[in-house]
Amino acid sequence: MTSKSYAIQEAEQKEKARVWLENLLGLQVEDDFFVALGDGVLLCSIVNTIKPGTIPKVFSAARCKKITAKRLDNINSFVAGARRIGVFSSYMFDVSEFAAGKRQDKLIKCLLKLEEIAKKSGIEAGENVLALQAQIEEEDQKKSR
């Protein structure tokens, strides 16, 4: 496979994963796809949509901006949650690589595997977790009072 055809295939897979994520979560990713996933909130939402309660504690995007460690907590929780619902390590990415913006192809591979798992579980695109995100933010506000 030439590097040009590999780049085209990678772009197509990224777009497929983005469209699936947007449809699953009922939202539109307006920023760069990888930037939008960077705090781990949407990643955790994916896992909790497929199997509710798999990741019991997700830190809000606002909290992740203030405390970098919370961002890493979310990403680590996503990795552990994805493994619990059936994503094998060969489909996973390294958290440090993700945090550094490297090997984005591995994240795409993981998302496409999650799409497969969701379909096998009977979960189709269109599920909406905006209420879940609002609940996360509300819990964070209560704790910061």
C-alpha positions in Angstrom: 0.0 0.0 0.0 1.4 3.4 -1.0 1.6 6.2 1.6 -1.0 8.1 -0.4 -3.5 5.3 -0.4 -2.8 4.7 3.3 -3.4 8.4 4.0 -6.7 8.2 2.1 -7.8 5.1 4.0 -6.9 6.7 7.3 -8.9 9.8 6.5 -11.9 7.7 5.5 -11.7 5.7 8.8 -11.4 8.9 10.8 -14.5 10.3 9.1 -16.4 7.1 9.7 -15.5 7.1 13.4 -16.4 10.8 13.7 -19.8 10.3 12.1 -20.5 7.3 14.2 -19.5 9.1 17.4 -21.7 12.2 16.5 -24.7 10.0 15.7 -24.2 7.8 18.8 -23.9 10.8 21.2 -26.3 13.1 19.4 -23.9 15.9 19.0 -21.7 17.6 16.5 -17.9 17.7 16.9 -17.0 21.1 15.6 -13.4 21.3 16.6 -10.7 19.1 15.4 -11.8 15.5 16.1 -8.9 14.6 18.3 -8.9 17.8 20.2 -12.6 17.2 21.0 -11.7 13.8 22.4 -8.7 15.1 24.3 -10.3 15.5 27.7 -11.8 12.0 27.7 -15.3 13.1 28.4 -16.7 12.0 25.0 -14.7 8.8 25.1 -16.1 7.9 28.5 -19.6 8.8 27.2 -19.2 6.3 24.4 -18.4 3.4 26.8 -21.2 4.4 29.1 -23.6 4.6 26.2 -22.7 1.1 25.2 -22.8 -0.3 28.7 -24.2 2.2 31.2 -22.3 2.5 34.5 -19.1 1.0 33.2 -17.2 4.2 34.0 -18.9 5.5 37.2 -16.8 8.7 37.6 -16.2 11.0 34.6 -14.7 14.5 35.2 -16.3 17.3 33.2 -14.6 19.2 30.4 -14.5 22.3 32.6 -12.7 20.4 35.4 -10.3 18.8 33.0 -9.2 22.3 31.7 -8.5 23.3 35.3 -6.8 20.1 36.4 -4.7 18.2 33.8 -4.6 15.1 36.0 -8.5 14.8 35.7 -8.1 14.7 31.9 -5.7 11.8 32.2 -8.0 10.1 34.7 -10.8 10.2 32.2 -8.6 8.8 29.4 -7.3 6.0 31.7 -10.9 5.3 32.7 -11.9 5.1 29.1 -9.1 2.6 28.3 -10.1 0.4 31.3 -13.8 0.7 30.4 -13.3 -0.1 26.8 -11.4 -3.2 27.8 -14.1 -4.3 30.2 -16.7 -4.1 27.4 -14.6 -6.2 25.0 -12.0 -4.1 23.2 -8.9 -6.2 23.1 -5.5 -4.6 23.8 -4.5 -5.0 20.1 -7.2 -2.3 19.4 -6.2 0.0 22.2 -3.9 3.0 22.2 -1.3 4.0 24.7 -2.5 6.9 27.0 0.8 8.7 26.8 0.8 8.6 23.0 -2.8 9.9 23.0 -2.0 12.7 25.4 0.9 13.7 23.2 -1.2 13.6 20.0 0.6 10.7 18.6 -0.6 7.5 16.9 -4.1 8.8 16.3 -4.6 5.8 14.0 -4.8 3.6 17.1 -7.6 5.8 18.5 -9.5 5.4 15.3 -9.0 1.7 15.3 -10.3 1.6 18.9 -13.4 3.7 18.1 -14.3 1.5 15.1 -14.0 -1.6 17.3 -16.4 0.1 19.8 -18.8 0.8 16.9 -18.7 -3.0 16.2 -19.3 -3.8 19.9 -22.2 -1.3 20.0 -23.9 -2.8 17.0 -23.5 -6.3 18.4 -25.1 -5.1 21.6 -28.1 -3.7 19.7 -27.0 -0.1 20.2 -27.4 1.9 17.0 -26.4 5.5 16.3 -28.8 8.0 17.6 -28.5 7.3 21.3 -28.1 10.6 23.2 -26.0 11.2 26.2 -26.3 14.9 26.6 -28.2 14.3 29.8 -25.3 12.2 31.1 -22.9 15.1 30.4 -25.2 17.5 32.1 -25.3 15.2 35.1 -21.5 15.0 35.2 -21.2 18.8 35.2 -23.9 19.1 37.9 -22.0 16.7 40.1 -18.8 18.6 39.6 -20.6 21.9 40.6 -22.0 20.3 43.7 -18.5 19.2 44.8 -16.9 22.5 44.1 -19.4 24.3 46.4 
